Each structure stands twice: as C-alpha cells, then as structure tokens.
C-alpha cells in the first residue's frame, strides 16, 4: 500500500481530513464510517481495496482525526453536505475519475440524503447496514427509533477519558468486538481517540455529539429518500437478520431494498459491524459489485 497523501477540506467551520492511497489510473473509492467510530477502525476492510482502487478515507465531522467543532452543527444534514464537499475537493485536488462511495451506518444515511437533497454525483454507492427508519405504518419504524433512543442514552453515559488507548480497546473487546477480527478492537480504539489536555486519551467524538446523531437519525425519513438512489448502481450490504442478536438495520434493510428495487446482499453470520467482523467477505462482495457496474 502506498504512503498516503493528505487533504484538508473546509466545511462550515468544521474541517475534514482525508487520506488518499494512490492507485494511478484506477477508479476511486471514498469511504467513511458509523456514528461514534472512525475510519481507521475499518482498516482490515479497506486496506483490501487499495491494490485495485484509488482509495480515499475520511472521518465524519467531529470524529476520528478531525478537530472538534460546534455541537449545534453536528447533524446528518451537515454530514450529507460534507460528503458532497469531500467529493468536490478530492476531484479538484487529485483529478476527476469514476468514483464510488462506500459508507457504513450513519455515513450511509448521510449519503442517501446527499443524493436525495443535493444530487451528489457518485458513480456507484455501497451502503453497509444503513440504520434506515421505516415509514409511518410500518412495524419496523418503532423498532428503529427505539434503538436509536437507547443508543443515544448509552452514548451520553459513555466513558470519555482513558489512561491508554488499550483501555478502550479492552472495552470494545468485552462489549462490542467479540466477533471482530483480530486487531480491529485496537484499530478502532486508536481511530476514535485523541490525546487529552489533562493527560491520557479522550474520545474524538464526545458522547453528547454521538447521542445527537442517533436522535437525528430517528427523525430522518431515510426510507423515503432512498427513492432517489439509482437502482442499477446502488447496493446494500447488510448484516444477518437471522443471527442471534440482530439489530434494527439488519431487519429494515432487506424490506427497504425490496420496496425500492435495490440490490441487497446479506453477509451471513454478521451483525452491524460487518466490515470488521468479516472484512474479507465484505471486500469480496464490494469488488464483485463494483466490477459489475464498470468500476
């Protein structure tokens, strides 16, 4: 993998730091992550794409390597605008070429809204287990909104400061990362913390910021917005709805895709963090789809 090239993208006072892993002449991929996480935590997945594609990775605003900005502007609406700004800035800095957006969880909701509201012109989209909100009258709506409310409450209670990055990695391993591949818990902990002014490390995305996005997602009519997605060049790669503890996105994704005529592929045996649970399978399915659509 080549040494990365760095690009700082100005938004509405927020900044987004993007990294490019250059592949001359290849189609381009833009990748981002889920709420409260960081793109470096998905390294086991996206490193498998760098041999075939020009890869750009970036954290959502107020996440990962990005500086902290105003909490009042920390919304899915602004994340959707950010996606478009990143695409424009990358094209200006590195030249325009066929480009796919590969987005997990809340970054995929922002991508849906970017297309629906702003017509953001990716050439293809792969959405990994998007936490869609079903429409009124659909039994899945209350489930999705309820989960977002629970997650928001948990985010506000989350431990913010750690003596060592490994402390957070151990927490991930004990609670979230039991099914993650080896090394992913540390990658995620390292990608979601920054040095603290008082010593040790702190979360890059504070709990209140994370909570606001869960609540924002619960009010975002993402199911309806999917009507704007191009059917031929969009795929949802989803978690297993028949697994032992499926979360709301695994259940709503297949129904939403069927309603809108979009391709939906389930990764068996995975939950919401499928890209770090089965990165090899996710990379293979992603490459297969991209090749089918000419990228």
PEPEBEL-V523955 format. One record per residue. N is the residue number from 1. RES is the residue in one letter. OMEGA is omega in radians with two decimals (999 if undefined). NEAR is the number of other ideal C-beta (glycine too) atoms within 10 Angstrom. Layout:
N/RES/OMEGA/NEAR
N/RES/OMEGA/NEAR
//
This chain:
1/X/-3.11/11
2/X/3.04/12
3/X/-3.05/8
4/X/2.93/15
5/X/-3.03/13
6/X/3.13/9
7/X/3.07/18
8/X/-3.04/11
9/X/3.13/20
10/X/3.07/10
11/X/-3.11/18
12/X/-3.02/12
13/X/3.01/9
14/X/3.08/21
15/X/3.06/13
16/X/3.14/26
17/X/-3.14/15
18/X/3.07/25
19/X/3.12/17
20/X/2.97/21
21/X/-2.88/20
22/X/3.01/16
23/X/-3.04/18
24/X/3.05/6
25/X/-3.08/6
26/X/2.98/17
27/X/-3.04/19
28/X/3.04/25
29/X/3.01/26
30/X/-3.06/23
31/X/2.98/24
32/X/-2.73/31
33/X/-3.11/29
34/X/-3.07/27
35/X/3.12/27
36/X/-3.11/25
37/X/3.13/27
38/X/-3.02/28
39/X/3.12/26
40/X/3.08/19
41/X/-3.13/27
42/X/-3.04/27
43/X/-3.12/20
44/X/3.10/21
45/X/-2.93/26
46/X/3.05/24
47/X/3.13/15
48/X/-3.12/17
49/X/-2.98/23
50/X/3.11/18
51/X/-3.03/11
52/X/-3.02/16
53/X/2.97/22
54/X/-2.92/24
55/X/3.05/25
56/X/3.10/29
57/X/3.10/27
58/X/3.06/28
59/X/2.98/25
60/X/3.11/29
61/X/3.10/27
62/X/3.09/24
63/X/2.92/30
64/X/-3.07/25
65/X/-3.09/20
66/X/3.06/24
67/X/-3.12/13
68/X/-3.11/15
69/X/-3.03/17
70/X/-3.14/12
71/X/-3.12/12
72/X/3.13/7
73/X/-3.12/14
74/X/-3.05/24
75/X/3.05/16
76/X/3.10/23
77/X/3.13/14
78/X/3.05/21
79/X/3.08/27
80/X/3.09/23
81/X/3.13/20
82/X/3.13/23
83/X/3.13/26
84/X/3.12/19
85/X/3.12/18
86/X/3.13/22
87/X/3.14/21
88/X/-3.10/14
89/X/3.12/19
90/X/3.09/22
91/X/-3.13/14
92/X/-3.07/11
93/X/-2.97/13
94/X/-3.12/16
95/X/-3.11/9
96/X/3.05/11
97/X/3.13/14
98/X/-2.95/15
99/X/3.02/20
100/X/3.01/25
101/X/3.13/27
102/X/-2.93/31
103/X/-3.13/26
104/X/2.94/29
105/X/-3.03/24
106/X/3.09/27
107/X/3.07/31
108/X/3.05/28
109/X/3.08/27
110/X/3.12/30
111/X/3.08/28
112/X/-3.12/27
113/X/3.10/22
114/X/3.09/30
115/X/-3.04/22
116/X/-3.04/18
117/X/-2.97/14
118/X/3.14/13
119/X/-3.11/9
120/X/-2.89/22
121/X/2.93/12
122/X/3.11/25
123/X/3.05/17
124/X/3.10/22
125/X/2.92/24
126/X/-3.08/27
127/X/-3.05/28
128/X/3.08/30
129/X/-3.12/28
130/X/3.12/29
131/X/-3.08/27
132/X/3.05/30
133/X/-3.13/26
134/X/-3.10/23
135/X/3.05/14
136/X/3.14/6
137/X/3.11/6
138/X/-3.07/16
139/X/-3.12/9
140/X/-3.07/18
141/X/-3.10/18
142/X/3.13/12
143/X/3.14/16
144/X/3.14/23
145/X/3.12/18
146/X/3.11/12
147/X/3.12/17
148/X/3.12/24
149/X/3.10/14
150/X/-3.14/11
151/X/3.11/22
152/X/3.11/21
153/X/3.12/13
154/X/-3.12/14
155/X/-3.13/22
156/X/-3.13/14
157/X/-3.01/9
158/X/3.03/15
159/X/-3.02/11
160/X/-3.02/13
161/X/-3.09/14
162/X/3.09/19
163/X/-3.12/11
164/X/3.07/12
165/X/-3.13/17
166/X/3.11/15
167/X/3.08/15
168/X/3.10/23
169/X/3.10/21
170/X/3.10/16
171/X/3.07/16
172/X/-3.07/21
173/X/-3.10/17
174/X/-2.99/10
175/X/-2.99/9
176/X/-2.83/16
177/X/-3.11/22
178/X/-3.12/11
179/X/3.13/15
180/X/3.10/21
181/X/-3.11/16
182/X/3.11/8
183/X/-3.07/12
184/X/3.13/24
185/X/3.10/24
186/X/3.10/18
187/X/-3.10/20
188/X/3.11/27
189/X/3.12/26
190/X/-3.11/18
191/X/-3.11/21
192/X/3.13/26
193/X/3.05/24
194/X/3.07/15
195/X/-3.14/10
196/X/3.13/14
197/X/-3.13/7
198/X/-3.13/7
199/X/-3.10/9
200/X/-3.07/14
201/X/3.10/21
202/X/3.12/18
203/X/3.06/23
204/X/3.10/21
205/X/-3.10/26
206/X/-3.07/19
207/X/-3.13/18
208/X/3.08/14
209/X/3.14/20
210/X/-3.12/23
211/X/-3.13/23
212/X/-3.13/21
213/X/3.06/29
214/X/-3.13/23
215/X/3.08/16
216/X/3.14/20
217/X/-3.12/25
218/X/-3.14/18
219/X/-3.10/10
220/X/-3.09/24
221/X/-3.02/14
222/X/3.12/23
223/X/-3.13/22
224/X/-3.11/17
225/X/3.13/20
226/X/3.10/22
227/X/-3.14/12
228/X/-3.08/15
229/X/3.10/21
230/X/-3.04/13
231/X/-3.01/11
232/X/-3.00/11
233/X/3.09/20
234/X/3.03/26
235/X/2.94/24
236/X/3.03/25
237/X/-2.93/26
238/X/3.03/26
239/X/-3.06/24
240/X/-3.14/18
241/X/-3.14/16
242/X/3.09/11
243/X/-3.06/15
244/X/-3.10/7
245/X/-3.07/7
246/X/3.06/16
247/X/-3.05/19
248/X/-3.11/24
249/X/-3.14/27
250/X/-3.10/23
251/X/-3.05/20
252/X/-3.08/25
253/X/3.14/27
254/X/-3.13/15
255/X/3.14/17
256/X/3.14/25
257/X/3.12/23
258/X/-3.13/10
259/X/-3.06/15
260/X/3.12/18
261/X/-3.14/12
262/X/3.10/20
263/X/3.09/16
264/X/3.13/17
265/X/3.11/18
266/X/3.02/20
267/X/-3.04/21
268/X/3.06/11
269/X/-3.13/15
270/X/2.97/24
271/X/-2.93/20
272/X/-3.11/21
273/X/-3.02/25
274/X/-3.10/27
275/X/3.06/31
276/X/3.01/26
277/X/3.10/23
278/X/-3.08/22
279/X/-3.14/20
280/X/-3.14/11
281/X/-3.14/18
282/X/3.11/26
283/X/-3.13/18
284/X/3.13/13
285/X/3.13/18
286/X/-3.14/24
287/X/3.14/15
288/X/3.13/11
289/X/-3.11/20
290/X/3.10/23
291/X/-3.13/11
292/X/-3.13/13
293/X/3.01/19
294/X/3.13/10
295/X/999/20
//
